[in-house]
Amino acid sequence: MMIASKASLIYSGSKLDFKDTVDLVTRNAGASNVRIEVHDADRLTLSDEERFLDDIRMIPPQIRGQVRSGGGRTLPITGSGKLSHSIPVLVIYDGIKPVDVYPKDLMGVKYDLNSAFKTASPSDTLGVENNLVTILSSKPELLGPGLELIHREFETGSGIIDMIFKDPEGVLLSVEVKEVADQETVGQVLKQSNGLKDKLGTSSFRKAIVALRTSGNVRAASKDGGIELYLIAAEKQT
C-alpha cells in the first residue's frame, strides 16, 4: 500500500470545469489523513514548475508508468516536456520524497486522480466495480466511438452517477457500474436520471448500465426504461 503524508494538487484555477475533480480529490485526501496543498498552475514560478517536474521524474517508472502526453493521451508532462496546465495533476509524497503521481498510464491502463486515495475494501463487489470503472476510464470506446470521460461520482441530488461521458456530438452518457445488474439497478438509474435532468434542465442525454452479469428480467426493464445495457465479458479466442 502507498504510504503518503502529503500531496500537491496542481491545476489551472481559470478552468472552472476542474472544480468537481478538485473537490473530490480534496475530500478523498482528507478521508485518508493526507494533507493536501493546492497550487494554481497559472501562478507557479518557473522554479516551482521545474521542482514539480523533477519530483515526477524521480518517481520510479514501475510506479509512475507513462506520464508524458502523446498518442491522444493528456498526462502530467506535455509532449514538449513542460508541466501540463490542461489537466489537474496530483503528486503524492512520503515526507519530502515523491512516491506517486496522477493521472498516469501504467501498462496500458489509465489511472485518474480519483484512483489516488482508494484503499482496499472489505467488499469484493466494490473491488470488482472499481476495476470496471478503471477499465472504462482507460477504454471508453467499449461503450462507443469518440467518448470522453468528463465526470466521476457525479452528485445529482437523487444519487451519485458513477461516470459521465460525452460523445463527439456533445451528447452526455451517464453510466452506472455494477458487478450484477438487477431491477433495483434499473430503478436506481432512472432515479439518478431524473436528478440529472433537473440539474441540466434537459432530458437529452443517454443512460447506461455496465455490468459483468444480470439477475432477473433486467434486459426487458432496461429496454422499457430507455437504458442501454452493456455486459463486460471475457471472450475465448483459442
Secondary structure, DSSP 8 states (H G I E B T S, - for coil): ----SEEEEEE-TT-GGGHHHHHHHHHHHHHTT-EEEEEEGGG--HHHHHHHHHHHHHS-HHHH-B-B-BTTB--SB-TTSSB-SSS-EEEEEETTEEEEEESEEETTEEE-GGGTT----S-HHHHHHHHHHHHHHH-GGGG-TT-EEEEEEEE-SS-EEEEEEE-TTS-EEEEEEEEEE-HHHHHHHHHHHHHHHHHHT----EEEEEEEEE-SSHHHHHHHTT-EEEE-------
